[in-house]
């Protein structure tokens, strides 16, 4: 099937005029959405913390985190984003997808509505 790619917009949550349209790789294994530092700088995102992440190679790295306003398929949410190096792919995380009420459908290779439960 390959990767599920989706276009969306990412913006500064306090000034949504600072925005950029991106192609994300929907990654149900990523906890936080990941963007490179140059995009975070362009959007003037404020660092709120630093967190440690295990990357695909097994290495542990520390990245700053911020908040961003993300719009995918007409749905929008403020979500935590990890600000990684310039070479890092732009990932749309499971946390952001769940906040948007979406999930990755591995059969169709598309995003589909998530069954939201309050139990």
Backbone as JSON Lines, residues from 0, in Angstrom:
{"i":0,"aa":"X","n":[0.82,-1.19,0.0],"ca":[0.0,0.0,0.0],"c":[0.86,1.25,0.0]}
{"i":1,"aa":"X","n":[1.99,1.25,0.71],"ca":[2.82,2.44,0.79],"c":[2.32,3.38,1.87]}
{"i":2,"aa":"X","n":[2.81,4.59,1.83],"ca":[2.45,5.59,2.83],"c":[1.14,6.27,2.48]}
{"i":3,"aa":"X","n":[0.42,6.68,3.51],"ca":[-0.77,7.5,3.31],"c":[-0.32,8.95,3.4]}
{"i":4,"aa":"X","n":[-0.44,9.65,2.3],"ca":[-0.05,11.05,2.25],"c":[-1.32,11.9,2.18]}
{"i":5,"aa":"X","n":[-1.27,13.02,2.88],"ca":[-2.45,13.89,2.92],"c":[-1.98,15.34,2.96]}
{"i":6,"aa":"X","n":[-2.66,16.18,2.21],"ca":[-2.34,17.61,2.23],"c":[-3.15,18.28,3.33]}
{"i":7,"aa":"X","n":[-2.52,19.26,3.94],"ca":[-3.19,19.99,5.0],"c":[-2.49,21.31,5.25]}
{"i":8,"aa":"X","n":[-3.02,22.05,6.19],"ca":[-2.47,23.35,6.55],"c":[-2.04,23.31,8.0]}
{"i":9,"aa":"X","n":[-0.9,23.93,8.27],"ca":[-0.42,24.08,9.64],"c":[-0.23,25.57,9.87]}
{"i":10,"aa":"X","n":[-0.65,26.03,11.06],"ca":[-0.61,27.47,11.34],"c":[-0.19,27.71,12.78]}
{"i":11,"aa":"X","n":[0.23,28.94,13.03],"ca":[0.48,29.4,14.39],"c":[-0.88,29.46,15.09]}
{"i":12,"aa":"X","n":[-1.03,28.83,16.26],"ca":[-2.35,28.81,16.9],"c":[-2.83,30.18,17.39]}
{"i":13,"aa":"X","n":[-1.91,31.12,17.57],"ca":[-2.28,32.45,18.05],"c":[-2.4,33.46,16.92]}
{"i":14,"aa":"X","n":[-1.84,33.14,15.76],"ca":[-1.93,34.01,14.59],"c":[-2.05,33.11,13.37]}
{"i":15,"aa":"X","n":[-3.28,32.74,13.04],"ca":[-3.5,31.77,11.97],"c":[-3.2,32.31,10.58]}
{"i":16,"aa":"X","n":[-2.83,33.6,10.48],"ca":[-2.36,34.13,9.2],"c":[-0.96,33.62,8.89]}
{"i":17,"aa":"X","n":[-0.23,33.18,9.92],"ca":[1.08,32.55,9.73],"c":[0.81,31.07,9.5]}
{"i":18,"aa":"X","n":[0.75,30.66,8.23],"ca":[0.38,29.29,7.9],"c":[1.16,28.79,6.7]}
{"i":19,"aa":"X","n":[1.12,27.48,6.52],"ca":[1.81,26.85,5.4],"c":[1.02,25.6,5.0]}
{"i":20,"aa":"X","n":[0.9,25.36,3.7],"ca":[0.26,24.14,3.23],"c":[1.35,23.09,3.04]}
{"i":21,"aa":"X","n":[1.11,21.91,3.59],"ca":[2.12,20.85,3.58],"c":[1.53,19.53,3.12]}
{"i":22,"aa":"X","n":[2.42,18.62,2.72],"ca":[2.03,17.23,2.51],"c":[2.56,16.44,3.7]}
{"i":23,"aa":"X","n":[1.66,15.85,4.46],"ca":[1.99,15.05,5.63],"c":[2.0,13.57,5.25]}
{"i":24,"aa":"X","n":[2.8,12.79,5.95],"ca":[2.7,11.34,5.91],"c":[1.92,10.96,7.17]}
{"i":25,"aa":"X","n":[0.74,10.37,7.0],"ca":[-0.05,9.93,8.15],"c":[0.63,8.72,8.76]}
{"i":26,"aa":"X","n":[1.06,8.84,10.01],"ca":[1.84,7.81,10.68],"c":[1.17,7.44,11.99]}
{"i":27,"aa":"X","n":[0.42,6.33,11.97],"ca":[-0.29,5.89,13.17],"c":[0.66,5.43,14.27]}
{"i":28,"aa":"X","n":[1.95,5.32,13.98],"ca":[2.92,4.95,14.99],"c":[3.58,6.15,15.67]}
{"i":29,"aa":"X","n":[3.38,7.33,15.13],"ca":[3.96,8.54,15.71],"c":[3.0,9.12,16.76]}
{"i":30,"aa":"X","n":[3.52,9.42,17.94],"ca":[2.69,9.99,19.0],"c":[2.36,11.45,18.72]}
{"i":31,"aa":"X","n":[3.39,12.23,18.29],"ca":[3.2,13.64,17.98],"c":[3.43,13.89,16.5]}
{"i":32,"aa":"X","n":[2.71,14.86,15.96],"ca":[2.97,15.35,14.62],"c":[4.38,15.93,14.61]}
{"i":33,"aa":"X","n":[5.11,15.74,13.51],"ca":[6.51,16.17,13.42],"c":[6.66,17.11,12.23]}
{"i":34,"aa":"X","n":[7.31,18.26,12.49],"ca":[7.63,19.2,11.42],"c":[9.09,19.6,11.55]}
{"i":35,"aa":"X","n":[9.72,19.98,10.44],"ca":[11.11,20.45,10.53],"c":[11.18,21.86,11.12]}
{"i":36,"aa":"X","n":[12.34,22.18,11.65],"ca":[12.56,23.46,12.32],"c":[12.29,24.66,11.42]}
{"i":37,"aa":"X","n":[12.64,24.57,10.13],"ca":[12.43,25.72,9.25],"c":[10.95,26.09,9.13]}
{"i":38,"aa":"X","n":[10.06,25.11,9.18],"ca":[8.62,25.4,9.14],"c":[8.17,26.0,10.46]}
{"i":39,"aa":"X","n":[8.64,25.45,11.57],"ca":[8.3,26.01,12.89],"c":[8.76,27.46,12.99]}
{"i":40,"aa":"X","n":[9.96,27.74,12.47],"ca":[10.47,29.11,12.49],"c":[9.62,30.03,11.62]}
{"i":41,"aa":"X","n":[9.24,29.56,10.43],"ca":[8.4,30.36,9.52],"c":[7.07,30.71,10.17]}
{"i":42,"aa":"X","n":[6.51,29.77,10.93],"ca":[5.22,29.97,11.58],"c":[5.35,30.68,12.93]}
{"i":43,"aa":"X","n":[6.59,30.91,13.34],"ca":[6.89,31.57,14.62],"c":[6.26,30.81,15.8]}
{"i":44,"aa":"X","n":[6.39,29.47,15.75],"ca":[5.86,28.64,16.82],"c":[6.74,28.77,18.06]}
{"i":45,"aa":"X","n":[6.12,28.88,19.2],"ca":[6.84,29.04,20.46],"c":[7.13,27.67,21.07]}
{"i":46,"aa":"X","n":[8.39,27.43,21.41],"ca":[8.77,26.19,22.08],"c":[8.13,26.17,23.47]}
{"i":47,"aa":"X","n":[7.43,25.07,23.79],"ca":[6.79,24.95,25.1],"c":[7.49,23.97,26.02]}
{"i":48,"aa":"X","n":[8.29,23.06,25.44],"ca":[8.95,22.03,26.23],"c":[9.94,21.31,25.33]}
{"i":49,"aa":"X","n":[10.67,20.36,25.9],"ca":[11.51,19.43,25.15],"c":[11.11,18.03,25.59]}
{"i":50,"aa":"X","n":[11.08,17.11,24.64],"ca":[10.71,15.73,24.94],"c":[11.66,14.79,24.23]}
{"i":51,"aa":"X","n":[11.82,13.6,24.81],"ca":[12.68,12.57,24.21],"c":[11.83,11.62,23.38]}
{"i":52,"aa":"X","n":[12.37,11.25,22.23],"ca":[11.66,10.38,21.29],"c":[12.59,9.27,20.83]}
{"i":53,"aa":"X","n":[12.03,8.09,20.64],"ca":[12.77,6.99,20.02],"c":[12.44,7.05,18.54]}
{"i":54,"aa":"X","n":[13.48,7.15,17.71],"ca":[13.27,7.24,16.27],"c":[13.46,5.87,15.62]}
{"i":55,"aa":"X","n":[13.19,5.79,14.33],"ca":[13.18,4.51,13.62],"c":[14.47,3.72,13.77]}
{"i":56,"aa":"X","n":[15.61,4.4,13.89],"ca":[16.9,3.71,14.04],"c":[17.08,3.11,15.42]}
{"i":57,"aa":"X","n":[16.17,3.43,16.36],"ca":[16.29,2.98,17.74],"c":[16.97,3.99,18.64]}
{"i":58,"aa":"X","n":[17.54,5.03,18.03],"ca":[18.22,6.08,18.78],"c":[17.2,6.94,19.54]}
{"i":59,"aa":"X","n":[17.6,7.44,20.71],"ca":[16.78,8.37,21.49],"c":[17.28,9.78,21.19]}
{"i":60,"aa":"X","n":[16.35,10.66,20.78],"ca":[16.7,12.06,20.48],"c":[15.78,12.97,21.28]}
{"i":61,"aa":"X","n":[16.24,14.18,21.52],"ca":[15.41,15.16,22.21],"c":[15.06,16.28,21.23]}
{"i":62,"aa":"X","n":[13.76,16.57,21.13],"ca":[13.28,17.63,20.25],"c":[12.45,18.61,21.05]}
{"i":63,"aa":"X","n":[12.46,19.88,20.65],"ca":[11.52,20.83,21.24],"c":[10.11,20.48,20.78]}
{"i":64,"aa":"X","n":[9.13,20.83,21.59],"ca":[7.73,20.68,21.18],"c":[7.05,22.04,21.27]}
{"i":65,"aa":"X","n":[6.0,22.16,20.49],"ca":[5.23,23.38,20.41],"c":[3.78,22.99,20.17]}
{"i":66,"aa":"X","n":[2.94,23.99,19.98],"ca":[1.56,23.74,19.57],"c":[1.34,24.39,18.22]}
{"i":67,"aa":"X","n":[0.52,23.74,17.39],"ca":[0.19,24.28,16.07],"c":[-1.27,24.01,15.78]}
{"i":68,"aa":"X","n":[-1.84,24.83,14.92],"ca":[-3.22,24.68,14.48],"c":[-3.19,23.94,13.16]}
{"i":69,"aa":"X","n":[-3.76,22.76,13.1],"ca":[-3.65,21.87,11.94],"c":[-5.02,21.63,11.33]}
{"i":70,"aa":"X","n":[-5.11,21.78,10.01],"ca":[-6.35,21.54,9.29],"c":[-6.12,20.44,8.26]}
{"i":71,"aa":"X","n":[-6.93,19.39,8.35],"ca":[-6.88,18.26,7.42],"c":[-8.31,17.95,6.99]}
{"i":72,"aa":"X","n":[-8.53,17.88,5.7],"ca":[-9.86,17.52,5.15],"c":[-10.98,18.34,5.79]}
{"i":73,"aa":"X","n":[-10.75,19.64,5.96],"ca":[-11.78,20.54,6.47],"c":[-12.0,20.5,7.97]}
{"i":74,"aa":"X","n":[-11.24,19.68,8.68],"ca":[-11.34,19.59,10.14],"c":[-10.08,20.22,10.73]}
{"i":75,"aa":"X","n":[-10.24,20.97,11.84],"ca":[-9.11,21.68,12.42],"c":[-8.99,21.42,13.9]}
{"i":76,"aa":"X","n":[-7.75,21.48,14.4],"ca":[-7.47,21.25,15.82],"c":[-6.11,21.84,16.17]}
{"i":77,"aa":"X","n":[-5.97,22.24,17.43],"ca":[-4.65,22.6,17.94],"c":[-4.04,21.34,18.53]}
{"i":78,"aa":"X","n":[-2.78,21.06,18.16],"ca":[-2.13,19.82,18.57],"c":[-0.67,20.08,18.88]}
{"i":79,"aa":"X","n":[-0.1,19.22,19.7],"ca":[1.33,19.27,19.99],"c":[2.09,18.81,18.75]}
{"i":80,"aa":"X","n":[3.18,19.51,18.45],"ca":[4.06,19.1,17.36],"c":[5.49,19.04,17.87]}
{"i":81,"aa":"X","n":[6.22,18.05,17.4],"ca":[7.65,17.96,17.67],"c":[8.37,18.7,16.56]}
{"i":82,"aa":"X","n":[9.37,19.49,16.94],"ca":[10.13,20.28,15.97],"c":[11.49,19.59,15.79]}
{"i":83,"aa":"X","n":[11.63,18.92,14.65],"ca":[12.8,18.08,14.39],"c":[13.76,18.76,13.42]}
{"i":84,"aa":"X","n":[14.76,18.02,13.0],"ca":[15.77,18.54,12.08],"c":[15.16,18.73,10.69]}
{"i":85,"aa":"X","n":[15.88,19.44,9.85],"ca":[15.4,19.76,8.49],"c":[15.18,18.5,7.64]}
{"i":86,"aa":"X","n":[15.91,17.43,7.91],"ca":[15.83,16.21,7.1],"c":[14.67,15.3,7.49]}
{"i":87,"aa":"X","n":[14.04,15.6,8.62],"ca":[12.98,14.74,9.13],"c":[11.71,14.86,8.29]}
{"i":88,"aa":"X","n":[11.07,13.74,7.92],"ca":[9.82,13.84,7.16],"c":[8.71,14.48,8.0]}
{"i":89,"aa":"X","n":[7.77,15.11,7.32],"ca":[6.63,15.74,7.98],"c":[5.6,14.65,8.25]}
{"i":90,"aa":"X","n":[5.33,14.4,9.54],"ca":[4.45,13.31,9.94],"c":[3.19,13.85,10.6]}
{"i":91,"aa":"X","n":[2.07,13.25,10.29],"ca":[0.79,13.53,10.95],"c":[0.54,12.38,11.91]}
{"i":92,"aa":"X","n":[0.52,12.69,13.21],"ca":[0.52,11.65,14.23],"c":[-0.86,11.09,14.55]}
{"i":93,"aa":"X","n":[-0.84,9.97,15.26],"ca":[-2.07,9.35,15.72],"c":[-2.8,10.27,16.69]}
{"i":94,"aa":"X","n":[-2.08,11.02,17.52],"ca":[-2.73,11.94,18.46],"c":[-3.49,13.02,17.7]}
{"i":95,"aa":"X","n":[-2.85,13.64,16.72],"ca":[-3.51,14.67,15.93],"c":[-4.68,14.09,15.15]}
{"i":96,"aa":"X","n":[-4.49,12.91,14.56],"ca":[-5.58,12.27,13.83],"c":[-6.78,12.02,14.73]}
{"i":97,"aa":"X","n":[-6.54,11.52,15.93],"ca":[-7.64,11.25,16.85],"c":[-8.34,12.54,17.25]}
{"i":98,"aa":"X","n":[-7.57,13.6,17.5],"ca":[-8.19,14.89,17.82],"c":[-9.06,15.39,16.67]}
{"i":99,"aa":"X","n":[-8.66,15.1,15.45],"ca":[-9.43,15.48,14.26],"c":[-10.61,14.55,14.0]}
{"i":100,"aa":"X","n":[-10.68,13.42,14.72],"ca":[-11.74,12.45,14.48],"c":[-11.5,11.62,13.23]}
{"i":101,"aa":"X","n":[-10.22,11.4,12.9],"ca":[-9.85,10.65,11.7],"c":[-8.94,9.48,12.06]}
{"i":102,"aa":"X","n":[-8.87,8.52,11.16],"ca":[-7.96,7.39,11.32],"c":[-7.45,6.97,9.95]}
{"i":103,"aa":"X","n":[-6.34,6.26,9.95],"ca":[-5.78,5.73,8.71],"c":[-6.47,4.41,8.4]}
{"i":104,"aa":"X","n":[-7.02,4.3,7.2],"ca":[-7.6,3.04,6.74],"c":[-6.54,2.35,5.89]}
{"i":105,"aa":"X","n":[-5.91,1.28,6.41],"ca":[-4.82,0.64,5.68],"c":[-5.28,-0.05,4.4]}
{"i":106,"aa":"X","n":[-6.56,-0.39,4.3],"ca":[-7.06,-1.06,3.1],"c":[-7.18,-0.08,1.94]}
{"i":107,"aa":"X","n":[-7.81,1.07,2.21],"ca":[-8.01,2.05,1.14],"c":[-6.82,2.99,0.98]}
{"i":108,"aa":"X","n":[-5.97,3.08,2.02],"ca":[-4.86,4.01,1.98],"c":[-5.3,5.45,2.12]}
{"i":109,"aa":"X","n":[-6.44,5.66,2.78],"ca":[-6.99,7.0,2.97],"c":[-7.34,7.22,4.43]}
{"i":110,"aa":"X","n":[-7.63,8.47,4.75],"ca":[-8.15,8.8,6.07],"c":[-9.65,8.61,6.06]}
{"i":111,"aa":"X","n":[-10.16,8.04,7.15],"ca":[-11.6,7.83,7.29],"c":[-12.05,8.35,8.65]}
{"i":112,"aa":"X","n":[-13.35,8.61,8.81],"ca":[-13.83,9.05,10.12],"c":[-13.55,8.0,11.19]}
{"i":113,"aa":"X","n":[-13.2,8.49,12.35],"ca":[-12.92,7.62,13.51],"c":[-14.21,7.48,14.32]}
{"i":114,"aa":"X","n":[-14.51,6.26,14.74],"ca":[-15.65,6.06,15.63],"c":[-15.25,6.6,17.0]}
{"i":115,"aa":"X","n":[-15.86,7.7,17.39],"ca":[-15.54,8.35,18.66],"c":[-16.4,7.76,19.75]}
{"i":116,"aa":"X","n":[-15.77,7.4,20.86],"ca":[-16.5,6.77,21.96],"c":[-16.34,7.57,23.24]}
{"i":117,"aa":"X","n":[-17.41,7.67,23.97],"ca":[-17.39,8.17,25.34],"c":[-18.02,7.07,26.17]}
{"i":118,"aa":"X","n":[-17.21,6.38,26.92],"ca":[-17.7,5.23,27.68],"c":[-17.73,5.52,29.16]}
